Amino acid sequence: MTNLMNQKGNLKDVPEEQFSKYDVVDHLTSRVEIAAYLEAAKEENDPSLLAAVMEDIHQIEARQCKGDSQ
């Protein structure tokens, strides 16, 4: 990037980075991973974080039930 600045004098020609949405629900697949996720949230002692984690776990379980019934 420093090289670009030296050549161009600014960074306006550098493309903006693109990020995709990360959803933990897509990545926690085992009961061990889910339990570790919940335990980490409990250790933070933050009720809003714990509520968000519980919602994530609910979504994971709903996906697993849906997958089992197909």
HELIX and SHEET records of a PDB file:
HELIX    1   1 THR A    2  LYS A    8  1                                   7    
HELIX    2   2 VAL A   24  ASP A   26  5                                   3    
HELIX    3   3 ARG A   31  GLU A   44  1                                  14    
HELIX    4   4 PRO A   47  ASP A   68  1                                  22    
END                                                                             
